[in-house]
Amino acid sequence: MRAQGRHGRGAVPRVRDFADLLPHLTGPRFVWWPSLLSPAALARVVAQDQRACRRDEVPETV
């Protein structure tokens, strides 16, 4: 998760960015589990400025 964050990749949000919605989380980053999603959390994720997925650019050999 640390490397994902360091390289600016999504899906590993910072706990501090969601502390008001998910106060029970600890540590600097967390993984999205279905149980953590709520309409408010999803709206915040969508509103964040993140890089677009570039999965299609990765060769199949990788």
PDB file of N, CA, C, O and CB in Angstrom:
ATOM      1  N   MET A   1       0.823  -1.180   0.000  1.00  0.00           N
ATOM      2  CA  MET A   1       0.000   0.000   0.000  1.00  0.00           C
ATOM      3  C   MET A   1       0.870   1.248   0.000  1.00  0.00           C
ATOM      4  O   MET A   1       0.533   2.254  -0.624  1.00  0.00           O
ATOM      5  CB  MET A   1      -0.938  -0.004   1.197  1.00  0.00           C
ATOM      6  N   ARG A   2       1.981   1.171   0.699  1.00  0.00           N
ATOM      7  CA  ARG A   2       2.869   2.332   0.760  1.00  0.00           C
ATOM      8  C   ARG A   2       3.387   2.699  -0.632  1.00  0.00           C
ATOM      9  O   ARG A   2       3.423   3.876  -0.992  1.00  0.00           O
ATOM     10  CB  ARG A   2       4.048   2.054   1.707  1.00  0.00           C
ATOM     11  N   ALA A   3       3.788   1.687  -1.416  1.00  0.00           N
ATOM     12  CA  ALA A   3       4.294   1.946  -2.769  1.00  0.00           C
ATOM     13  C   ALA A   3       3.185   2.487  -3.667  1.00  0.00           C
ATOM     14  O   ALA A   3       3.427   3.371  -4.489  1.00  0.00           O
ATOM     15  CB  ALA A   3       4.891   0.661  -3.378  1.00  0.00           C
ATOM     16  N   GLN A   4       1.983   1.964  -3.516  1.00  0.00           N
ATOM     17  CA  GLN A   4       0.854   2.469  -4.308  1.00  0.00           C
ATOM     18  C   GLN A   4       0.675   3.968  -4.059  1.00  0.00           C
ATOM     19  O   GLN A   4       0.533   4.747  -5.002  1.00  0.00           O
ATOM     20  CB  GLN A   4      -0.456   1.699  -3.958  1.00  0.00           C
ATOM     21  N   GLY A   5       0.683   4.358  -2.808  1.00  0.00           N
ATOM     22  CA  GLY A   5       0.529   5.769  -2.456  1.00  0.00           C
ATOM     23  C   GLY A   5       1.687   6.618  -2.948  1.00  0.00           C
ATOM     24  O   GLY A   5       1.488   7.730  -3.438  1.00  0.00           O
ATOM     25  N   ARG A   6       2.895   6.095  -2.817  1.00  0.00           N
ATOM     26  CA  ARG A   6       4.092   6.824  -3.238  1.00  0.00           C
ATOM     27  C   ARG A   6       4.072   7.111  -4.743  1.00  0.00           C
ATOM     28  O   ARG A   6       4.561   8.151  -5.184  1.00  0.00           O
ATOM     29  CB  ARG A   6       5.352   6.028  -2.872  1.00  0.00           C
ATOM     30  N   HIS A   7       3.517   6.207  -5.513  1.00  0.00           N
ATOM     31  CA  HIS A   7       3.468   6.373  -6.958  1.00  0.00           C
ATOM     32  C   HIS A   7       2.185   7.030  -7.452  1.00  0.00           C
ATOM     33  O   HIS A   7       1.941   7.110  -8.656  1.00  0.00           O
ATOM     34  CB  HIS A   7       3.628   5.047  -7.617  1.00  0.00           C
ATOM     35  N   GLY A   8       1.369   7.498  -6.512  1.00  0.00           N
ATOM     36  CA  GLY A   8       0.163   8.232  -6.881  1.00  0.00           C
ATOM     37  C   GLY A   8      -0.959   7.375  -7.430  1.00  0.00           C
ATOM     38  O   GLY A   8      -1.838   7.873  -8.133  1.00  0.00           O
ATOM     39  N   ARG A   9      -0.938   6.092  -7.115  1.00  0.00           N
ATOM     40  CA  ARG A   9      -1.987   5.213  -7.609  1.00  0.00           C
ATOM     41  C   ARG A   9      -3.173   5.241  -6.661  1.00  0.00           C
ATOM     42  O   ARG A   9      -3.019   5.484  -5.464  1.00  0.00           O
ATOM     43  CB  ARG A   9      -1.464   3.776  -7.778  1.00  0.00           C
ATOM     44  N   GLY A  10      -4.339   4.994  -7.195  1.00  0.00           N
ATOM     45  CA  GLY A  10      -5.548   5.020  -6.384  1.00  0.00           C
ATOM     46  C   GLY A  10      -5.780   3.732  -5.622  1.00  0.00           C
ATOM     47  O   GLY A  10      -4.929   2.843  -5.603  1.00  0.00           O
ATOM     48  N   ALA A  11      -6.924   3.643  -5.002  1.00  0.00           N
ATOM     49  CA  ALA A  11      -7.389   2.454  -4.284  1.00  0.00           C
ATOM     50  C   ALA A  11      -6.716   2.223  -2.942  1.00  0.00           C
ATOM     51  O   ALA A  11      -7.033   1.238  -2.276  1.00  0.00           O
ATOM     52  CB  ALA A  11      -7.185   1.258  -5.130  1.00  0.00           C
ATOM     53  N   VAL A  12      -5.816   3.070  -2.521  1.00  0.00           N
ATOM     54  CA  VAL A  12      -5.239   2.973  -1.183  1.00  0.00           C
ATOM     55  C   VAL A  12      -5.357   4.343  -0.514  1.00  0.00           C
ATOM     56  O   VAL A  12      -4.365   5.056  -0.362  1.00  0.00           O
ATOM     57  CB  VAL A  12      -3.740   2.495  -1.240  1.00  0.00           C
ATOM     58  N   PRO A  13      -6.556   4.696  -0.123  1.00  0.00           N
ATOM     59  CA  PRO A  13      -6.786   6.028   0.432  1.00  0.00           C
ATOM     60  C   PRO A  13      -6.125   6.225   1.796  1.00  0.00           C
ATOM     61  O   PRO A  13      -5.798   5.271   2.501  1.00  0.00           O
ATOM     62  CB  PRO A  13      -8.270   6.282   0.550  1.00  0.00           C
ATOM     63  N   ARG A  14      -5.947   7.481   2.132  1.00  0.00           N
ATOM     64  CA  ARG A  14      -5.383   7.835   3.431  1.00  0.00           C
ATOM     65  C   ARG A  14      -6.504   7.839   4.468  1.00  0.00           C
ATOM     66  O   ARG A  14      -7.606   8.323   4.213  1.00  0.00           O
ATOM     67  CB  ARG A  14      -4.669   9.223   3.376  1.00  0.00           C
ATOM     68  N   VAL A  15      -6.202   7.297   5.624  1.00  0.00           N
ATOM     69  CA  VAL A  15      -7.176   7.248   6.716  1.00  0.00           C
ATOM     70  C   VAL A  15      -7.629   8.659   7.074  1.00  0.00           C
ATOM     71  O   VAL A  15      -8.815   8.878   7.324  1.00  0.00           O
ATOM     72  CB  VAL A  15      -6.575   6.542   7.955  1.00  0.00           C
ATOM     73  N   ARG A  16      -6.713   9.611   7.104  1.00  0.00           N
ATOM     74  CA  ARG A  16      -7.076  10.973   7.515  1.00  0.00           C
ATOM     75  C   ARG A  16      -8.102  11.617   6.583  1.00  0.00           C
ATOM     76  O   ARG A  16      -8.856  12.494   7.006  1.00  0.00           O
ATOM     77  CB  ARG A  16      -5.833  11.841   7.573  1.00  0.00           C
ATOM     78  N   ASP A  17      -8.136  11.186   5.306  1.00  0.00           N
ATOM     79  CA  ASP A  17      -9.105  11.748   4.366  1.00  0.00           C
ATOM     80  C   ASP A  17     -10.523  11.243   4.605  1.00  0.00           C
ATOM     81  O   ASP A  17     -11.482  11.815   4.088  1.00  0.00           O
ATOM     82  CB  ASP A  17      -8.691  11.430   2.954  1.00  0.00           C
ATOM     83  N   PHE A  18     -10.658  10.180   5.379  1.00  0.00           N
ATOM     84  CA  PHE A  18     -11.970   9.589   5.639  1.00  0.00           C
ATOM     85  C   PHE A  18     -12.243   9.430   7.133  1.00  0.00           C
ATOM     86  O   PHE A  18     -13.169   8.716   7.519  1.00  0.00           O
ATOM     87  CB  PHE A  18     -12.078   8.238   4.952  1.00  0.00           C
ATOM     88  N   ALA A  19     -11.447  10.088   7.974  1.00  0.00           N
ATOM     89  CA  ALA A  19     -11.570   9.937   9.423  1.00  0.00           C
ATOM     90  C   ALA A  19     -12.962  10.295   9.939  1.00  0.00           C
ATOM     91  O   ALA A  19     -13.447   9.681  10.889  1.00  0.00           O
ATOM     92  CB  ALA A  19     -10.539  10.796  10.116  1.00  0.00           C
ATOM     93  N   ASP A  20     -13.602  11.275   9.326  1.00  0.00           N
ATOM     94  CA  ASP A  20     -14.936  11.660   9.794  1.00  0.00           C
ATOM     95  C   ASP A  20     -15.997  10.624   9.423  1.00  0.00           C
ATOM     96  O   ASP A  20     -17.001  10.492  10.123  1.00  0.00           O
ATOM     97  CB  ASP A  20     -15.319  13.017   9.216  1.00  0.00           C
ATOM     98  N   LEU A  21     -15.785   9.891   8.333  1.00  0.00           N
ATOM     99  CA  LEU A  21     -16.756   8.884   7.896  1.00  0.00           C
ATOM    100  C   LEU A  21     -16.436   7.491   8.433  1.00  0.00           C
ATOM    101  O   LEU A  21     -17.335   6.673   8.624  1.00  0.00           O
ATOM    102  CB  LEU A  21     -16.809   8.843   6.380  1.00  0.00           C
ATOM    103  N   LEU A  22     -15.156   7.226   8.677  1.00  0.00           N
ATOM    104  CA  LEU A  22     -14.709   5.906   9.127  1.00  0.00           C
ATOM    105  C   LEU A  22     -13.772   6.069  10.329  1.00  0.00           C
ATOM    106  O   LEU A  22     -12.578   5.789  10.215  1.00  0.00           O
ATOM    107  CB  LEU A  22     -13.994   5.137   7.970  1.00  0.00           C
ATOM    108  N   PRO A  23     -14.286   6.511  11.465  1.00  0.00           N
ATOM    109  CA  PRO A  23     -13.428   6.841  12.610  1.00  0.00           C
ATOM    110  C   PRO A  23     -12.719   5.651  13.251  1.00  0.00           C
ATOM    111  O   PRO A  23     -11.770   5.847  14.011  1.00  0.00           O
ATOM    112  CB  PRO A  23     -14.242   7.519  13.645  1.00  0.00           C
ATOM    113  N   HIS A  24     -13.148   4.438  12.967  1.00  0.00           N
ATOM    114  CA  HIS A  24     -12.541   3.258  13.589  1.00  0.00           C
ATOM    115  C   HIS A  24     -11.262   2.788  12.898  1.00  0.00           C
ATOM    116  O   HIS A  24     -10.593   1.892  13.411  1.00  0.00           O
ATOM    117  CB  HIS A  24     -13.533   2.133  13.602  1.00  0.00           C
ATOM    118  N   LEU A  25     -10.902   3.367  11.748  1.00  0.00           N
ATOM    119  CA  LEU A  25      -9.707   2.939  11.025  1.00  0.00           C
ATOM    120  C   LEU A  25      -8.443   3.435  11.709  1.00  0.00           C
ATOM    121  O   LEU A  25      -8.427   4.499  12.328  1.00  0.00           O
ATOM    122  CB  LEU A  25      -9.751   3.436   9.583  1.00  0.00           C
ATOM    123  N   THR A  26      -7.385   2.643  11.585  1.00  0.00           N
ATOM    124  CA  THR A  26      -6.084   3.028  12.146  1.00  0.00           C
ATOM    125  C   THR A  26      -5.031   2.901  11.052  1.00  0.00           C
ATOM    126  O   THR A  26      -5.269   2.285  10.014  1.00  0.00           O
ATOM    127  CB  THR A  26      -5.712   2.142  13.388  1.00  0.00           C
ATOM    128  N   GLY A  27      -3.875   3.486  11.295  1.00  0.00           N
ATOM    129  CA  GLY A  27      -2.786   3.425  10.326  1.00  0.00           C
ATOM    130  C   GLY A  27      -2.894   4.558   9.324  1.00  0.00           C
ATOM    131  O   GLY A  27      -3.861   5.320   9.341  1.00  0.00           O
ATOM    132  N   PRO A  28      -1.905   4.669   8.452  1.00  0.00           N
ATOM    133  CA  PRO A  28      -1.904   5.764   7.496  1.00  0.00           C
ATOM    134  C   PRO A  28      -2.799   5.530   6.278  1.00  0.00           C
ATOM    135  O   PRO A  28      -3.380   6.481   5.754  1.00  0.00           O
ATOM    136  CB  PRO A  28      -0.511   6.013   7.041  1.00  0.00           C
ATOM    137  N   ARG A  29      -2.918   4.282   5.820  1.00  0.00           N
ATOM    138  CA  ARG A  29      -3.717   3.963   4.634  1.00  0.00           C
ATOM    139  C   ARG A  29      -4.571   2.735   4.898  1.00  0.00           C
ATOM    140  O   ARG A  29      -4.327   1.987   5.845  1.00  0.00           O
ATOM    141  CB  ARG A  29      -2.811   3.732   3.406  1.00  0.00           C
ATOM    142  N   PHE A  30      -5.579   2.533   4.050  1.00  0.00           N
ATOM    143  CA  PHE A  30      -6.433   1.364   4.216  1.00  0.00           C
ATOM    144  C   PHE A  30      -6.886   0.838   2.863  1.00  0.00           C
ATOM    145  O   PHE A  30      -6.788   1.530   1.850  1.00  0.00           O
ATOM    146  CB  PHE A  30      -7.646   1.700   5.089  1.00  0.00           C
ATOM    147  N   VAL A  31      -7.376  -0.380   2.860  1.00  0.00           N
ATOM    148  CA  VAL A  31      -7.889  -1.021   1.653  1.00  0.00           C
ATOM    149  C   VAL A  31      -9.406  -0.934   1.691  1.00  0.00           C
ATOM    150  O   VAL A  31     -10.023  -1.134   2.738  1.00  0.00           O
ATOM    151  CB  VAL A  31      -7.407  -2.510   1.538  1.00  0.00           C
ATOM    152  N   TRP A  32     -10.001  -0.638   0.548  1.00  0.00           N
ATOM    153  CA  TRP A  32     -11.460  -0.575   0.487  1.00  0.00           C
ATOM    154  C   TRP A  32     -12.051  -1.969   0.553  1.00  0.00           C
ATOM    155  O   TRP A  32     -11.811  -2.797  -0.326  1.00  0.00           O
ATOM    156  CB  TRP A  32     -11.923   0.137  -0.791  1.00  0.00           C
ATOM    157  N   TRP A  33     -12.819  -2.225   1.590  1.00  0.00           N
ATOM    158  CA  TRP A  33     -13.604  -3.443   1.711  1.00  0.00           C
ATOM    159  C   TRP A  33     -15.051  -3.048   1.483  1.00  0.00           C
ATOM    160  O   TRP A  33     -15.425  -1.921   1.806  1.00  0.00           O
ATOM    161  CB  TRP A  33     -13.401  -4.142   3.112  1.00  0.00           C
ATOM    162  N   PRO A  34     -15.873  -3.922   0.945  1.00  0.00           N
ATOM    163  CA  PRO A  34     -17.277  -3.569   0.712  1.00  0.00           C
ATOM    164  C   PRO A  34     -17.979  -3.027   1.958  1.00  0.00           C
ATOM    165  O   PRO A  34     -18.851  -2.164   1.856  1.00  0.00           O
ATOM    166  CB  PRO A  34     -18.025  -4.775   0.206  1.00  0.00           C
ATOM    167  N   SER A  35     -17.601  -3.530   3.122  1.00  0.00           N
ATOM    168  CA  SER A  35     -18.249  -3.090   4.366  1.00  0.00           C
ATOM    169  C   SER A  35     -17.937  -1.627   4.702  1.00  0.00           C
ATOM    170  O   SER A  35     -18.642  -1.017   5.507  1.00  0.00           O
ATOM    171  CB  SER A  35     -17.811  -3.984   5.522  1.00  0.00           C
ATOM    172  N   LEU A  36     -16.895  -1.064   4.098  1.00  0.00           N
ATOM    173  CA  LEU A  36     -16.524   0.326   4.389  1.00  0.00           C
ATOM    174  C   LEU A  36     -17.242   1.331   3.500  1.00  0.00           C
ATOM    175  O   LEU A  36     -17.291   2.521   3.812  1.00  0.00           O
ATOM    176  CB  LEU A  36     -15.036   0.502   4.235  1.00  0.00           C
ATOM    177  N   LEU A  37     -17.794   0.856   2.403  1.00  0.00           N
ATOM    178  CA  LEU A  37     -18.443   1.772   1.469  1.00  0.00           C
ATOM    179  C   LEU A  37     -19.803   2.234   1.973  1.00  0.00           C
ATOM    180  O   LEU A  37     -20.592   1.446   2.493  1.00  0.00           O
ATOM    181  CB  LEU A  37     -18.597   1.111   0.114  1.00  0.00           C
ATOM    182  N   SER A  38     -20.050   3.487   1.812  1.00  0.00           N
ATOM    183  CA  SER A  38     -21.343   4.083   2.122  1.00  0.00           C
ATOM    184  C   SER A  38     -21.580   5.122   1.030  1.00  0.00           C
ATOM    185  O   SER A  38     -20.639   5.476   0.320  1.00  0.00           O
ATOM    186  CB  SER A  38     -21.382   4.726   3.589  1.00  0.00           C
ATOM    187  N   PRO A  39     -22.783   5.613   0.873  1.00  0.00           N
ATOM    188  CA  PRO A  39     -23.003   6.657  -0.130  1.00  0.00           C
ATOM    189  C   PRO A  39     -22.082   7.868   0.073  1.00  0.00           C
ATOM    190  O   PRO A  39     -21.582   8.433  -0.900  1.00  0.00           O
ATOM    191  CB  PRO A  39     -24.457   7.109  -0.094  1.00  0.00           C
ATOM    192  N   ALA A  40     -21.859   8.264   1.318  1.00  0.00           N
ATOM    193  CA  ALA A  40     -21.004   9.428   1.582  1.00  0.00           C
ATOM    194  C   ALA A  40     -19.546   9.133   1.222  1.00  0.00           C
ATOM    195  O   ALA A  40     -18.873   9.980   0.635  1.00  0.00           O
ATOM    196  CB  ALA A  40     -21.109   9.846   3.062  1.00  0.00           C
ATOM    197  N   ALA A  41     -19.053   7.945   1.567  1.00  0.00           N
ATOM    198  CA  ALA A  41     -17.676   7.581   1.244  1.00  0.00           C
ATOM    199  C   ALA A  41     -17.490   7.474  -0.265  1.00  0.00           C
ATOM    200  O   ALA A  41     -16.486   7.941  -0.804  1.00  0.00           O
ATOM    201  CB  ALA A  41     -17.294   6.256   1.923  1.00  0.00           C
ATOM    202  N   LEU A  42     -18.437   6.873  -0.935  1.00  0.00           N
ATOM    203  CA  LEU A  42     -18.354   6.735  -2.386  1.00  0.00           C
ATOM    204  C   LEU A  42     -18.362   8.107  -3.071  1.00  0.00           C
ATOM    205  O   LEU A  42     -17.617   8.333  -4.025  1.00  0.00           O
ATOM    206  CB  LEU A  42     -19.519   5.875  -2.904  1.00  0.00           C
ATOM    207  N   ALA A  43     -19.198   9.009  -2.586  1.00  0.00           N
ATOM    208  CA  ALA A  43     -19.241  10.358  -3.152  1.00  0.00           C
ATOM    209  C   ALA A  43     -17.903  11.060  -2.976  1.00  0.00           C
ATOM    210  O   ALA A  43     -17.463  11.779  -3.873  1.00  0.00           O
ATOM    211  CB  ALA A  43     -20.359  11.183  -2.500  1.00  0.00           C
ATOM    212  N   ARG A  44     -17.256  10.867  -1.849  1.00  0.00           N
ATOM    213  CA  ARG A  44     -15.958  11.503  -1.609  1.00  0.00           C
ATOM    214  C   ARG A  44     -14.887  10.918  -2.532  1.00  0.00           C
ATOM    215  O   ARG A  44     -14.047  11.653  -3.051  1.00  0.00           O
ATOM    216  CB  ARG A  44     -15.540  11.332  -0.133  1.00  0.00           C
ATOM    217  N   VAL A  45     -14.914   9.617  -2.735  1.00  0.00           N
ATOM    218  CA  VAL A  45     -13.944   8.974  -3.622  1.00  0.00           C
ATOM    219  C   VAL A  45     -14.096   9.506  -5.036  1.00  0.00           C
ATOM    220  O   VAL A  45     -13.107   9.845  -5.686  1.00  0.00           O
ATOM    221  CB  VAL A  45     -14.116   7.444  -3.605  1.00  0.00           C
ATOM    222  N   VAL A  46     -15.323   9.579  -5.510  1.00  0.00           N
ATOM    223  CA  VAL A  46     -15.579  10.044  -6.869  1.00  0.00           C
ATOM    224  C   VAL A  46     -15.160  11.499  -7.040  1.00  0.00           C
ATOM    225  O   VAL A  46     -14.703  11.886  -8.115  1.00  0.00           O
ATOM    226  CB  VAL A  46     -17.057   9.879  -7.219  1.00  0.00           C
ATOM    227  N   ALA A  47     -15.308  12.302  -6.006  1.00  0.00           N
ATOM    228  CA  ALA A  47     -14.986  13.722  -6.080  1.00  0.00           C
ATOM    229  C   ALA A  47     -13.481  13.991  -6.034  1.00  0.00           C
ATOM    230  O   ALA A  47     -13.040  15.073  -6.421  1.00  0.00           O
ATOM    231  CB  ALA A  47     -15.666  14.458  -4.953  1.00  0.00           C
ATOM    232  N   GLN A  48     -12.685  13.021  -5.565  1.00  0.00           N
ATOM    233  CA  GLN A  48     -11.244  13.225  -5.478  1.00  0.00           C
ATOM    234  C   GLN A  48     -10.613  13.202  -6.861  1.00  0.00           C
ATOM    235  O   GLN A  48     -11.038  12.461  -7.748  1.00  0.00           O
ATOM    236  CB  GLN A  48     -10.602  12.160  -4.586  1.00  0.00           C
ATOM    237  N   ASP A  49      -9.599  14.022  -7.020  1.00  0.00           N
ATOM    238  CA  ASP A  49      -8.885  14.090  -8.286  1.00  0.00           C
ATOM    239  C   ASP A  49      -7.814  13.007  -8.300  1.00  0.00           C
ATOM    240  O   ASP A  49      -6.760  13.170  -7.686  1.00  0.00           O
ATOM    241  CB  ASP A  49      -8.260  15.499  -8.506  1.00  0.00           C
ATOM    242  N   GLN A  50      -8.078  11.902  -8.996  1.00  0.00           N
ATOM    243  CA  GLN A  50      -7.133  10.795  -9.065  1.00  0.00           C
ATOM    244  C   GLN A  50      -6.799  10.477 -10.505  1.00  0.00           C
ATOM    245  O   GLN A  50      -7.555  10.798 -11.423  1.00  0.00           O
ATOM    246  CB  GLN A  50      -7.692   9.558  -8.366  1.00  0.00           C
ATOM    247  N   ARG A  51      -5.671   9.849 -10.686  1.00  0.00           N
ATOM    248  CA  ARG A  51      -5.256   9.438 -12.022  1.00  0.00           C
ATOM    249  C   ARG A  51      -6.209   8.393 -12.572  1.00  0.00           C
ATOM    250  O   ARG A  51      -6.745   7.569 -11.831  1.00  0.00           O
ATOM    251  CB  ARG A  51      -3.823   8.894 -12.003  1.00  0.00           C
ATOM    252  N   ALA A  52      -6.410   8.437 -13.869  1.00  0.00           N
ATOM    253  CA  ALA A  52      -7.257   7.446 -14.522  1.00  0.00           C
ATOM    254  C   ALA A  52      -6.529   6.102 -14.576  1.00  0.00           C
ATOM    255  O   ALA A  52      -5.299   6.051 -14.604  1.00  0.00           O
ATOM    256  CB  ALA A  52      -7.651   7.913 -15.947  1.00  0.00           C
ATOM    257  N   CYS A  53      -7.290   5.036 -14.592  1.00  0.00           N
ATOM    258  CA  CYS A  53      -6.734   3.695 -14.706  1.00  0.00           C
ATOM    259  C   CYS A  53      -6.045   3.546 -16.068  1.00  0.00           C
ATOM    260  O   CYS A  53      -6.591   3.945 -17.096  1.00  0.00           O
ATOM    261  CB  CYS A  53      -7.844   2.619 -14.524  1.00  0.00           C
ATOM    262  N   ARG A  54      -4.851   2.970 -16.060  1.00  0.00           N
ATOM    263  CA  ARG A  54      -4.108   2.759 -17.302  1.00  0.00           C
ATOM    264  C   ARG A  54      -3.838   1.269 -17.520  1.00  0.00           C
ATOM    265  O   ARG A  54      -2.879   0.896 -18.195  1.00  0.00           O
ATOM    266  CB  ARG A  54      -2.780   3.547 -17.278  1.00  0.00           C
ATOM    267  N   ARG A  55      -4.676   0.441 -16.952  1.00  0.00           N
ATOM    268  CA  ARG A  55      -4.519  -1.014 -17.012  1.00  0.00           C
ATOM    269  C   ARG A  55      -4.396  -1.519 -18.451  1.00  0.00           C
ATOM    270  O   ARG A  55      -3.620  -2.437 -18.717  1.00  0.00           O
ATOM    271  CB  ARG A  55      -5.699  -1.694 -16.326  1.00  0.00           C
ATOM    272  N   ASP A  56      -5.147  -0.932 -19.373  1.00  0.00           N
ATOM    273  CA  ASP A  56      -5.119  -1.380 -20.758  1.00  0.00           C
ATOM    274  C   ASP A  56      -3.773  -1.164 -21.426  1.00  0.00           C
ATOM    275  O   ASP A  56      -3.492  -1.788 -22.449  1.00  0.00           O
ATOM    276  CB  ASP A  56      -6.180  -0.675 -21.538  1.00  0.00           C
ATOM    277  N   GLU A  57      -2.940  -0.304 -20.878  1.00  0.00           N
ATOM    278  CA  GLU A  57      -1.627  -0.028 -21.458  1.00  0.00           C
ATOM    279  C   GLU A  57      -0.547  -1.022 -21.022  1.00  0.00           C
ATOM    280  O   GLU A  57       0.556  -1.017 -21.569  1.00  0.00           O
ATOM    281  CB  GLU A  57      -1.199   1.364 -21.089  1.00  0.00           C
ATOM    282  N   VAL A  58      -0.854  -1.858 -20.059  1.00  0.00           N
ATOM    283  CA  VAL A  58       0.125  -2.821 -19.543  1.00  0.00           C
ATOM    284  C   VAL A  58       0.136  -4.053 -20.444  1.00  0.00           C
ATOM    285  O   VAL A  58      -0.914  -4.652 -20.681  1.00  0.00           O
ATOM    286  CB  VAL A  58      -0.200  -3.219 -18.066  1.00  0.00           C
ATOM    287  N   PRO A  59       1.312  -4.441 -20.950  1.00  0.00           N
ATOM    288  CA  PRO A  59       1.375  -5.616 -21.816  1.00  0.00           C
ATOM    289  C   PRO A  59       0.919  -6.873 -21.087  1.00  0.00           C
ATOM    290  O   PRO A  59       1.094  -6.981 -19.873  1.00  0.00           O
ATOM    291  CB  PRO A  59       2.792  -5.807 -22.343  1.00  0.00           C
ATOM    292  N   GLU A  60       0.340  -7.815 -21.808  1.00  0.00           N
ATOM    293  CA  GLU A  60      -0.136  -9.055 -21.186  1.00  0.00           C
ATOM    294  C   GLU A  60       0.977  -9.838 -20.535  1.00  0.00           C
ATOM    295  O   GLU A  60       0.727 -10.580 -19.586  1.00  0.00           O
ATOM    296  CB  GLU A  60      -0.822  -9.920 -22.206  1.00  0.00           C
ATOM    297  N   THR A  61       2.206  -9.695 -21.017  1.00  0.00           N
ATOM    298  CA  THR A  61       3.336 -10.424 -20.436  1.00  0.00           C
ATOM    299  C   THR A  61       3.630  -9.972 -19.014  1.00  0.00           C
ATOM    300  O   THR A  61       4.248 -10.707 -18.244  1.00  0.00           O
ATOM    301  CB  THR A  61       4.576 -10.245 -21.296  1.00  0.00           C
ATOM    302  N   VAL A  62       3.197  -8.783 -18.665  1.00  0.00           N
ATOM    303  CA  VAL A  62       3.417  -8.263 -17.317  1.00  0.00           C
ATOM    304  C   VAL A  62       2.348  -8.827 -16.426  1.00  0.00           C
ATOM    305  O   VAL A  62       2.321  -8.532 -15.231  1.00  0.00           O
ATOM    306  CB  VAL A  62       3.407  -6.709 -17.285  1.00  0.00           C
TER     307      VAL A  62
END
